[in-house]
Amino acid sequence: MENTNKVIGYLPDERPPFWKLLFYALQQVIVMFPATVAVALITGFQVSTTIFASGLATVCFILITGRKIPLYYGSSFSYLAAITGLISGDAIRSLVSAETLAGIEAWKNKITPVLPGEAISYAQFGIIMSGLVSILAGLLVRAFGNKAVDKILPASVTGPVAMVIGLTLAGTALSDAAPQPLREGAIATVANSNWVWVVSLVTLLSTVIFSRYLKGFLSQLPLLLGAGVGCVTAGLLYAFGGPDMNLFRAIPKEALEGSLWSFGPIAVPAFTLPKFSWAAMFAIMPIAIATIPESTAHMYQLDIYVNDLARKKGSNKKYDLAGLLDRNLIGDGIGDMISGLVGGPAGTNYGENISTMAITKVFSTSVLIAASIIAMIISFFIPLVQGIYAIPQAVIGGLEIYLFGAIAAQGIAIMVEKKVDLFSSKNIAVIATIMIVGLGGQYAFGGNIPFFGLQVPCVAGAAIFGIILNLILSIGEKKED
């Protein structure tokens, strides 16, 4: 019992002291920031608006779920192909003005990184409608119970889906760890040398060492401390190597323009309202199906890790997070609708933030609310957006190697915890096909599998195929007590 009392960590209903809470929250912001900003830059959405939308949607999600589910909502990569396809294609060309068409062409030709507000407005409608899919799934879970979900989404499906999510991001992690030159000058010089690897490896190793050997409060900040060590290393390279060794990034000026009101360093994000479009709805709405198995896998991950911490702390309380799947799906859908309403991309709860909580043992919903508020404040201060974005890509890559690997490892943990029979021919077939379709789609087709004229995201395709195959192979299966 003496050892149990020494376990450090915070359960969902526990609140750290204020100064610790701020450090934990800042760590969560740094973890979510790269992916959320990357989605905005790829899709042409406003960066500051996207950051604000992620914070607002997270606060609403936590409050809607009764402050019981510690998840951070951020922009999802699953929707990239659907959004860019909608904007780049002919579906909305007849609906927008000539000025907007010119802006879309400028964005397609990479003359500007930001789409016109009118083009974003039509995508917003599809994003809002995609939220209805998650809400409907949550209502079905509430009506038929978790046993129905366990039948459709057993651990033999959610486990490998979680593994696919982590492993399909392996290329992203290594690409960020050694970013390729995007322009002539300093970045090209460094990227063609071995020094960029020094920064990413120092970040990775210091983060791992901190998480393994630090004790007390500092043991819960390994990613924040690791990012700090990586930035210091990059700073030393810059100081002694000169401009040719500069790894720090500058956000494109155009990505911060278009605010509703600005005064000095303060700028109100460029909020836009949705516009009705059937094309946007049919292009974007179905992608929400991909986030349901992912979100379910995240709930099983949280359930395992939170209850493990509760046992180690000697708590007799049972945190039935898996039993809150209906609230999670409904909250996720409402998060999409809120993000879409203000002008942000569609999203989902973030595996990176779950990995951070699993590593640090800090599952407090208060921390995630604080992180959301910090994100919203950052979105109003241009220097803060620029400051966090300036973190070298190599530092982010070093963190991602650890975080994305942890997501995949949590998929294994789901199957171990649920005692999945890995000698069952049925389970082997389901796990094998999910892994190969998911990973094969990523590395053979760049993430979107061509299928009868559709571009199916590999995670969605793997999850849907795995679900269907599991149901087919369950026909005639005898019920076990």
C-alpha angles and dihedrals in degrees: 000000000000091000091046092059091055093061109115120212144098126245121215094268095044124094123209121220112281098256092047090046090057093053092047090048093049089052090054091050092052090049095051096038102079097053095040093050092042091057090051093050093046095047096039095242119145110272097216092046091050092051091048092048092052091052095045093046091050093052091049091046093053093046093046091051092051094253089285101112117065103207133135119219116218140159114293126227089208090080098049097097093044095050097043090044091052093049096041096045134070098262098100101020092102091050101054133072125258089252091054091048089054090049092050090051090049089051093047090051091048092242089127129019095213130075122223113266093244092058091049090050093062091048088050091063091056090047092052091049091050087062089064090063092059092043091052090050090051092050091050090052090049091050099045102026135233092292088071089051092048088054093050097033108028122168089264086067104033093045097057091039088058089048091050091050091055098039096047086059092055092094090050091052094051093042089054091044089058104021116200119236112274096181141010118276134038100001093049091050094050096040090055091054131064095249094089088061089053091060095046094044093047088051093048097045095043090050092050092046092048092050091048104042111021117100134206122002095348091058087069094056103057096129094047091047092043090052088049092053090048092051091048090051091050089047092053090050089052093046095051100029100043129218092329089066096050111130097167115111134227119212114232109266092225091058090068098043129096098058118162092234134358138185119178109308093350119089130168109230117254101258117190132188124235123255124209117257130158089199092056091048095051093043099049108021098072092055088073087076088071093058095054097072088040092052091045090052089051091054092052089048092052092045091055097046098041094050091045089056091046091054092048091050090052094246118155092201118112115217103205096192093152086059089059093061092117092056090046094054093045090048091048091052092048088050089057091050093049093047091047092048095059098037106270129131123261114272151174139208110293125248089198091062092046089052089051090053092046091051097044098034090228108133097154114142087209089065092053092048089052090048089052092051091048090051091052091048091049090053090063095049114069094196091055092050089048092046096055092040089053091068103117115260088231089061091051090048092053090054092045093056088061098038099046091045089052090054090055091046090053088058088059089048090056092056093045093048093048091045095235110194103238091187092062112107089216094053093044090053093049095045093044096051094045091051096046097042091046098044095034091052090052098048101031100041104020095253102311120082115212108231123168092327095316127111103222116195107240095234091050093046093049093047095047093045091048092050093049093045092049091052092048093049091047092063109114093009113146118240115246125213 
